[in-house]
Amino acid sequence: MNTFKRNDGEKRIAVLRLELDYELATLYDAMKENDDQKKRRCKQKLERLRQEMLHLEA
């Protein structure tokens, strides 16, 4: 059972890394466009992804 959970967690971490990269690129675009609302949404999503990553890596 623990092996299954570990493999599942490792797969989710890989997906999270992709999501983080995408969201960072989106944030960069928002910064170039000086779009404060888009920057705020990106930062909120990045924080949620960071929290999930920390939870999975613990």
Biopython code that builds the backbone (N, CA, C, O; Angstrom):
import numpy as np
from Bio.PDB.StructureBuilder import StructureBuilder

atoms = [
    (1, "MET", "N", (0.828, -1.193, 0.000)),
    (1, "MET", "CA", (0.000, 0.000, 0.000)),
    (1, "MET", "C", (0.870, 1.254, 0.000)),
    (1, "MET", "O", (0.600, 2.200, -0.739)),
    (2, "ASN", "N", (1.928, 1.261, 0.839)),
    (2, "ASN", "CA", (2.812, 2.422, 0.878)),
    (2, "ASN", "C", (3.520, 2.635, -0.446)),
    (2, "ASN", "O", (3.741, 3.777, -0.849)),
    (3, "THR", "N", (3.880, 1.558, -1.129)),
    (3, "THR", "CA", (4.534, 1.669, -2.428)),
    (3, "THR", "C", (3.603, 2.329, -3.428)),
    (3, "THR", "O", (4.035, 3.169, -4.218)),
    (4, "PHE", "N", (2.335, 1.961, -3.402)),
    (4, "PHE", "CA", (1.352, 2.565, -4.301)),
    (4, "PHE", "C", (1.220, 4.051, -4.026)),
    (4, "PHE", "O", (1.199, 4.858, -4.956)),
    (5, "LYS", "N", (1.132, 4.419, -2.751)),
    (5, "LYS", "CA", (1.017, 5.832, -2.389)),
    (5, "LYS", "C", (2.262, 6.601, -2.803)),
    (5, "LYS", "O", (2.159, 7.737, -3.265)),
    (6, "ARG", "N", (3.439, 5.999, -2.646)),
    (6, "ARG", "CA", (4.682, 6.658, -3.001)),
    (6, "ARG", "C", (4.742, 6.899, -4.507)),
    (6, "ARG", "O", (5.114, 7.987, -4.948)),
    (7, "ASN", "N", (4.377, 5.884, -5.300)),
    (7, "ASN", "CA", (4.386, 6.036, -6.754)),
    (7, "ASN", "C", (3.379, 7.084, -7.191)),
    (7, "ASN", "O", (3.654, 7.879, -8.090)),
    (8, "ASP", "N", (2.228, 7.086, -6.566)),
    (8, "ASP", "CA", (1.200, 8.066, -6.886)),
    (8, "ASP", "C", (1.688, 9.473, -6.556)),
    (8, "ASP", "O", (1.472, 10.409, -7.326)),
    (9, "GLY", "N", (2.338, 9.614, -5.422)),
    (9, "GLY", "CA", (2.878, 10.905, -5.010)),
    (9, "GLY", "C", (3.980, 11.383, -5.941)),
    (9, "GLY", "O", (4.057, 12.570, -6.257)),
    (10, "GLU", "N", (4.828, 10.473, -6.379)),
    (10, "GLU", "CA", (5.909, 10.838, -7.295)),
    (10, "GLU", "C", (5.354, 11.308, -8.634)),
    (10, "GLU", "O", (5.880, 12.243, -9.239)),
    (11, "LYS", "N", (4.294, 10.660, -9.092)),
    (11, "LYS", "CA", (3.665, 11.089, -10.342)),
    (11, "LYS", "C", (3.057, 12.480, -10.181)),
    (11, "LYS", "O", (3.159, 13.315, -11.080)),
    (12, "ARG", "N", (2.425, 12.723, -9.038)),
    (12, "ARG", "CA", (1.807, 14.032, -8.804)),
    (12, "ARG", "C", (2.872, 15.120, -8.712)),
    (12, "ARG", "O", (2.657, 16.236, -9.184)),
    (13, "ILE", "N", (4.012, 14.807, -8.112)),
    (13, "ILE", "CA", (5.104, 15.777, -8.021)),
    (13, "ILE", "C", (5.594, 16.148, -9.415)),
    (13, "ILE", "O", (5.870, 17.318, -9.683)),
    (14, "ALA", "N", (5.704, 15.172, -10.296)),
    (14, "ALA", "CA", (6.129, 15.459, -11.672)),
    (14, "ALA", "C", (5.133, 16.390, -12.368)),
    (14, "ALA", "O", (5.527, 17.320, -13.071)),
    (15, "VAL", "N", (3.852, 16.133, -12.166)),
    (15, "VAL", "CA", (2.815, 16.987, -12.760)),
    (15, "VAL", "C", (2.869, 18.381, -12.138)),
    (15, "VAL", "O", (2.722, 19.385, -12.835)),
    (16, "LEU", "N", (3.080, 18.436, -10.832)),
    (16, "LEU", "CA", (3.174, 19.729, -10.145)),
    (16, "LEU", "C", (4.321, 20.563, -10.692)),
    (16, "LEU", "O", (4.184, 21.775, -10.856)),
    (17, "ARG", "N", (5.449, 19.925, -10.974)),
    (17, "ARG", "CA", (6.586, 20.667, -11.534)),
    (17, "ARG", "C", (6.221, 21.284, -12.876)),
    (17, "ARG", "O", (6.584, 22.425, -13.159)),
    (18, "LEU", "N", (5.505, 20.532, -13.698)),
    (18, "LEU", "CA", (5.059, 21.082, -14.983)),
    (18, "LEU", "C", (4.098, 22.242, -14.779)),
    (18, "LEU", "O", (4.193, 23.265, -15.457)),
    (19, "GLU", "N", (3.175, 22.079, -13.843)),
    (19, "GLU", "CA", (2.222, 23.151, -13.557)),
    (19, "GLU", "C", (2.932, 24.394, -13.021)),
    (19, "GLU", "O", (2.577, 25.517, -13.378)),
    (20, "LEU", "N", (3.926, 24.193, -12.172)),
    (20, "LEU", "CA", (4.692, 25.323, -11.649)),
    (20, "LEU", "C", (5.415, 26.061, -12.772)),
    (20, "LEU", "O", (5.396, 27.291, -12.828)),
    (21, "ASP", "N", (6.051, 25.304, -13.664)),
    (21, "ASP", "CA", (6.746, 25.928, -14.791)),
    (21, "ASP", "C", (5.785, 26.738, -15.653)),
    (21, "ASP", "O", (6.088, 27.864, -16.049)),
    (22, "TYR", "N", (4.633, 26.159, -15.936)),
    (22, "TYR", "CA", (3.643, 26.857, -16.759)),
    (22, "TYR", "C", (3.162, 28.136, -16.063)),
    (22, "TYR", "O", (3.045, 29.190, -16.689)),
    (23, "GLU", "N", (2.889, 28.027, -14.773)),
    (23, "GLU", "CA", (2.371, 29.180, -14.039)),
    (23, "GLU", "C", (3.432, 30.274, -13.904)),
    (23, "GLU", "O", (3.107, 31.461, -13.914)),
    (24, "LEU", "N", (4.688, 29.879, -13.778)),
    (24, "LEU", "CA", (5.766, 30.867, -13.737)),
    (24, "LEU", "C", (5.887, 31.592, -15.081)),
    (24, "LEU", "O", (6.126, 32.799, -15.116)),
    (25, "ALA", "N", (5.723, 30.864, -16.177)),
    (25, "ALA", "CA", (5.747, 31.493, -17.503)),
    (25, "ALA", "C", (4.574, 32.455, -17.657)),
    (25, "ALA", "O", (4.719, 33.536, -18.228)),
    (26, "THR", "N", (3.423, 32.058, -17.149)),
    (26, "THR", "CA", (2.241, 32.922, -17.200)),
    (26, "THR", "C", (2.465, 34.181, -16.366)),
    (26, "THR", "O", (2.084, 35.278, -16.773)),
    (27, "LEU", "N", (3.082, 34.017, -15.204)),
    (27, "LEU", "CA", (3.392, 35.165, -14.355)),
    (27, "LEU", "C", (4.364, 36.109, -15.064)),
    (27, "LEU", "O", (4.207, 37.329, -15.008)),
    (28, "TYR", "N", (5.346, 35.550, -15.716)),
    (28, "TYR", "CA", (6.305, 36.361, -16.462)),
    (28, "TYR", "C", (5.588, 37.183, -17.538)),
    (28, "TYR", "O", (5.857, 38.374, -17.698)),
    (29, "ASP", "N", (4.681, 36.545, -18.266)),
    (29, "ASP", "CA", (3.906, 37.266, -19.286)),
    (29, "ASP", "C", (3.073, 38.377, -18.652)),
    (29, "ASP", "O", (2.993, 39.482, -19.190)),
    (30, "ALA", "N", (2.464, 38.088, -17.526)),
    (30, "ALA", "CA", (1.648, 39.088, -16.835)),
    (30, "ALA", "C", (2.507, 40.269, -16.385)),
    (30, "ALA", "O", (2.063, 41.417, -16.424)),
    (31, "MET", "N", (3.724, 39.985, -15.962)),
    (31, "MET", "CA", (4.625, 41.054, -15.544)),
    (31, "MET", "C", (5.018, 41.915, -16.740)),
    (31, "MET", "O", (5.082, 43.139, -16.633)),
    (32, "LYS", "N", (5.282, 41.274, -17.879)),
    (32, "LYS", "CA", (5.623, 42.034, -19.082)),
    (32, "LYS", "C", (4.456, 42.905, -19.534)),
    (32, "LYS", "O", (4.649, 44.021, -20.016)),
    (33, "GLU", "N", (3.231, 42.375, -19.371)),
    (33, "GLU", "CA", (2.027, 43.101, -19.777)),
    (33, "GLU", "C", (1.576, 44.099, -18.708)),
    (33, "GLU", "O", (0.676, 44.905, -18.942)),
    (34, "ASN", "N", (2.205, 44.039, -17.541)),
    (34, "ASN", "CA", (1.831, 44.877, -16.397)),
    (34, "ASN", "C", (0.362, 44.695, -16.024)),
    (34, "ASN", "O", (-0.350, 45.660, -15.747)),
    (35, "ASP", "N", (-0.074, 43.434, -16.024)),
    (35, "ASP", "CA", (-1.456, 43.068, -15.705)),
    (35, "ASP", "C", (-1.522, 42.633, -14.242)),
    (35, "ASP", "O", (-1.222, 41.485, -13.913)),
    (36, "ASP", "N", (-1.915, 43.557, -13.370)),
    (36, "ASP", "CA", (-1.921, 43.277, -11.936)),
    (36, "ASP", "C", (-2.877, 42.159, -11.539)),
    (36, "ASP", "O", (-2.558, 41.355, -10.662)),
    (37, "GLN", "N", (-4.028, 42.099, -12.164)),
    (37, "GLN", "CA", (-5.006, 41.066, -11.821)),
    (37, "GLN", "C", (-4.465, 39.680, -12.191)),
    (37, "GLN", "O", (-4.583, 38.733, -11.414)),
    (38, "LYS", "N", (-3.883, 39.575, -13.361)),
    (38, "LYS", "CA", (-3.317, 38.300, -13.804)),
    (38, "LYS", "C", (-2.138, 37.899, -12.913)),
    (38, "LYS", "O", (-1.973, 36.722, -12.592)),
    (39, "LYS", "N", (-1.322, 38.873, -12.517)),
    (39, "LYS", "CA", (-0.204, 38.581, -11.625)),
    (39, "LYS", "C", (-0.701, 38.047, -10.287)),
    (39, "LYS", "O", (-0.142, 37.092, -9.747)),
    (40, "ARG", "N", (-1.749, 38.664, -9.756)),
    (40, "ARG", "CA", (-2.305, 38.230, -8.466)),
    (40, "ARG", "C", (-2.826, 36.796, -8.559)),
    (40, "ARG", "O", (-2.573, 35.981, -7.671)),
    (41, "ARG", "N", (-3.560, 36.487, -9.643)),
    (41, "ARG", "CA", (-4.088, 35.122, -9.803)),
    (41, "ARG", "C", (-2.950, 34.109, -9.923)),
    (41, "ARG", "O", (-3.020, 33.027, -9.339)),
    (42, "CYS", "N", (-1.917, 34.448, -10.666)),
    (42, "CYS", "CA", (-0.778, 33.544, -10.826)),
    (42, "CYS", "C", (-0.089, 33.293, -9.485)),
    (42, "CYS", "O", (0.245, 32.155, -9.154)),
    (43, "LYS", "N", (0.115, 34.345, -8.732)),
    (43, "LYS", "CA", (0.779, 34.198, -7.440)),
    (43, "LYS", "C", (-0.043, 33.336, -6.491)),
    (43, "LYS", "O", (0.515, 32.538, -5.738)),
    (44, "GLN", "N", (-1.365, 33.490, -6.519)),
    (44, "GLN", "CA", (-2.223, 32.665, -5.666)),
    (44, "GLN", "C", (-2.125, 31.195, -6.072)),
    (44, "GLN", "O", (-2.032, 30.315, -5.216)),
    (45, "LYS", "N", (-2.147, 30.935, -7.368)),
    (45, "LYS", "CA", (-2.050, 29.550, -7.832)),
    (45, "LYS", "C", (-0.676, 28.973, -7.509)),
    (45, "LYS", "O", (-0.566, 27.819, -7.095)),
    (46, "LEU", "N", (0.364, 29.768, -7.697)),
    (46, "LEU", "CA", (1.708, 29.307, -7.354)),
    (46, "LEU", "C", (1.810, 28.956, -5.873)),
    (46, "LEU", "O", (2.459, 27.976, -5.509)),
    (47, "GLU", "N", (1.180, 29.745, -5.030)),
    (47, "GLU", "CA", (1.206, 29.452, -3.591)),
    (47, "GLU", "C", (0.493, 28.129, -3.293)),
    (47, "GLU", "O", (0.979, 27.329, -2.493)),
    (48, "ARG", "N", (-0.650, 27.899, -3.931)),
    (48, "ARG", "CA", (-1.364, 26.624, -3.735)),
    (48, "ARG", "C", (-0.505, 25.452, -4.211)),
    (48, "ARG", "O", (-0.423, 24.427, -3.533)),
    (49, "LEU", "N", (0.127, 25.598, -5.360)),
    (49, "LEU", "CA", (0.984, 24.535, -5.884)),
    (49, "LEU", "C", (2.182, 24.297, -4.967)),
    (49, "LEU", "O", (2.582, 23.154, -4.746)),
    (50, "ARG", "N", (2.743, 25.362, -4.442)),
    (50, "ARG", "CA", (3.877, 25.236, -3.521)),
    (50, "ARG", "C", (3.482, 24.475, -2.264)),
    (50, "ARG", "O", (4.216, 23.603, -1.798)),
    (51, "GLN", "N", (2.319, 24.809, -1.720)),
    (51, "GLN", "CA", (1.843, 24.121, -0.520)),
    (51, "GLN", "C", (1.632, 22.631, -0.787)),
    (51, "GLN", "O", (1.991, 21.788, 0.035)),
    (52, "GLU", "N", (1.049, 22.316, -1.936)),
    (52, "GLU", "CA", (0.828, 20.909, -2.278)),
    (52, "GLU", "C", (2.159, 20.172, -2.450)),
    (52, "GLU", "O", (2.305, 19.027, -2.024)),
    (53, "MET", "N", (3.129, 20.849, -3.084)),
    (53, "MET", "CA", (4.444, 20.241, -3.282)),
    (53, "MET", "C", (5.115, 19.954, -1.930)),
    (53, "MET", "O", (5.674, 18.876, -1.727)),
    (54, "LEU", "N", (5.054, 20.912, -1.022)),
    (54, "LEU", "CA", (5.624, 20.708, 0.301)),
    (54, "LEU", "C", (4.948, 19.554, 1.022)),
    (54, "LEU", "O", (5.613, 18.762, 1.690)),
    (55, "HIS", "N", (3.650, 19.456, 0.893)),
    (55, "HIS", "CA", (2.895, 18.382, 1.535)),
    (55, "HIS", "C", (3.318, 17.015, 0.983)),
    (55, "HIS", "O", (3.491, 16.060, 1.741)),
    (56, "LEU", "N", (3.478, 16.930, -0.320)),
    (56, "LEU", "CA", (3.843, 15.650, -0.931)),
    (56, "LEU", "C", (5.286, 15.248, -0.640)),
    (56, "LEU", "O", (5.589, 14.062, -0.511)),
    (57, "GLU", "N", (6.166, 16.223, -0.538)),
    (57, "GLU", "CA", (7.585, 15.915, -0.306)),
    (57, "GLU", "C", (7.893, 15.601, 1.146)),
    (57, "GLU", "O", (8.972, 15.097, 1.455)),
    (58, "ALA", "N", (6.957, 15.892, 2.041)),
    (58, "ALA", "CA", (7.191, 15.646, 3.468)),
    (58, "ALA", "C", (7.114, 14.192, 3.821)),
    (58, "ALA", "O", (7.288, 13.829, 4.984)),
]
sb = StructureBuilder()
sb.init_structure("model")
sb.init_model(0)
sb.init_chain("A")
sb.init_seg("    ")
for serial, (resi, resn, name, xyz) in enumerate(atoms, 1):
    if name == "N":
        sb.init_residue(resn, " ", resi, " ")
    sb.init_atom(name, np.array(xyz, "f"), 0.0, 1.0, " ", f" {name:<3s}", serial, name[0])
structure = sb.get_structure()
